[in-house]
Each structure stands twice: as structure tokens, then as C-alpha cells.
């Protein structure tokens, strides 16, 4: 049985999160959390928090052994963008897009 947890409107670009999640997909939860803990990227901390939430959700279900959980999938979707403007030369302005992400973590029992 698979269990989900998601973080919405996270203030980080989906491109930056996708670089981090490739390292932990398919790993057992314990080793995945250890990997994320020692990564220097900001996205690693965000993904770690959501993985911990998924494990807590799985702990609430009867019949699921938390020690046997595997990170089955991590999905990163684009959220809404904050649009800002920055002054440029000769009286012009350029648009700055501050991107957000929706991160979904799916954990389940399986072989590592």
C-alpha cells in the first residue's frame, strides 16, 4: 500500500528540486533521509521534510511496517509564479519570475 505526502507552494524552482530528487528515488526511506540530510542544497531540506511527513502518514496506517518503507516516487510540479519587475537601463523594466513548486512524495513497502 502506498502512502503520499505533499508540500504545495514551496518557494523554490522545480528545476532545482528535480536535481536533488534523482538521488533518493527508489532508496529505502532511512538511507534516503540520510542522503538528504547531508546534501547542501536548499531543496534537500524541503524534500526531507516531506519524506518525514509521508513516513508519519504511513505510521498511522495499521499493517504498514515503517522500517520496510521505500521511496517509490517523488513528483515535482510547477506551482504559480510570483511576477515581479526590475528596473533596467534606459527606463525599461524586465519581468522576474519567482517560481514555486508542488512536491509529492510516495512511499510504500517494497524491495530496495
C-alpha positions as CSV (number, residue, x, y, z in Angstrom):
1,X,0.0,0.0,0.0
2,X,1.4,3.4,-1.0
3,X,1.2,6.5,1.2
4,X,1.5,10.1,0.0
5,X,2.6,13.4,1.4
6,X,2.8,16.7,-0.5
7,X,4.1,20.2,0.0
8,X,2.5,22.9,-2.0
9,X,3.6,26.4,-3.0
10,X,7.2,25.7,-1.9
11,X,9.3,28.8,-2.8
12,X,11.9,27.1,-4.9
13,X,12.2,26.4,-8.6
14,X,11.1,22.9,-9.8
15,X,14.3,22.6,-11.8
16,X,16.4,22.9,-8.6
17,X,14.3,20.3,-6.8
18,X,14.5,17.8,-9.7
19,X,18.3,17.8,-9.4
20,X,18.0,16.6,-5.8
21,X,15.2,14.0,-6.1
22,X,17.1,11.8,-8.6
23,X,19.5,10.7,-5.9
24,X,16.8,9.4,-3.5
25,X,14.2,7.8,-5.7
26,X,13.9,4.1,-5.1
27,X,16.0,4.1,-2.0
28,X,14.8,2.8,1.4
29,X,13.5,5.7,3.5
30,X,16.2,5.5,6.1
31,X,19.1,5.8,3.7
32,X,17.2,8.4,1.6
33,X,16.8,10.6,4.6
34,X,20.5,10.2,5.5
35,X,21.4,11.2,1.9
36,X,19.1,14.3,2.0
37,X,20.4,15.3,5.4
38,X,23.9,15.8,4.2
39,X,23.2,17.5,0.9
40,X,24.0,21.2,0.8
41,X,21.1,22.2,-1.4
42,X,18.0,24.1,0.0
43,X,15.8,21.7,-1.9
44,X,17.2,18.7,0.1
45,X,15.8,20.1,3.3
46,X,12.4,20.7,1.8
47,X,12.2,17.1,0.3
48,X,13.4,15.7,3.6
49,X,10.6,17.3,5.5
50,X,8.0,15.9,3.1
51,X,9.5,12.4,3.2
52,X,9.3,12.5,7.0
53,X,5.7,13.6,6.7
54,X,5.0,10.6,4.4
55,X,6.6,8.2,6.9
56,X,4.4,9.7,9.6
57,X,1.3,9.2,7.4
58,X,2.3,5.6,6.9
59,X,2.8,5.1,10.6
60,X,-0.9,6.0,11.2
61,X,-2.0,3.1,8.9
62,X,-2.3,-0.3,10.5
63,X,-0.4,-3.1,8.8
64,X,2.5,-1.0,7.4
65,X,5.9,-1.6,8.7
66,X,7.8,1.7,8.8
67,X,11.2,0.0,8.7
68,X,10.4,-1.6,5.3
69,X,9.3,1.6,3.5
70,X,10.9,2.6,0.2
71,X,10.7,6.0,-1.5
72,X,8.8,4.8,-4.6
73,X,8.4,8.1,-6.4
74,X,8.8,11.9,-6.0
75,X,6.9,14.2,-8.3
76,X,7.7,17.9,-8.7
77,X,5.1,20.0,-10.5
78,X,5.3,23.7,-11.2
79,X,3.2,26.0,-9.0
80,X,2.1,29.5,-9.6
81,X,4.7,32.1,-10.3
82,X,5.2,35.4,-8.4
83,X,5.7,38.1,-11.0
84,X,8.0,41.0,-10.1
85,X,9.6,43.8,-12.2
86,X,13.2,45.0,-12.0
87,X,14.4,48.3,-13.5
88,X,16.8,48.1,-16.3
89,X,18.8,50.6,-18.5
90,X,17.2,53.4,-20.4
91,X,13.9,53.4,-18.5
92,X,12.9,49.9,-19.2
93,X,11.9,47.1,-16.9
94,X,12.2,43.3,-17.1
95,X,10.0,40.7,-15.5
96,X,11.4,38.5,-12.8
97,X,9.5,35.2,-12.3
98,X,9.8,33.8,-8.8
99,X,8.8,30.1,-9.3
100,X,7.1,27.8,-6.8
101,X,6.9,24.0,-6.7
102,X,4.4,21.4,-5.7
103,X,6.3,18.4,-4.3
104,X,4.6,15.0,-3.8
105,X,6.4,12.0,-2.2
106,X,5.0,8.5,-2.5
107,X,6.4,5.8,-0.1
108,X,5.4,2.2,0.1
109,X,6.5,-1.2,1.1
110,X,8.8,-2.9,-1.4
111,X,12.2,-4.4,-2.1
112,X,15.0,-1.9,-2.1
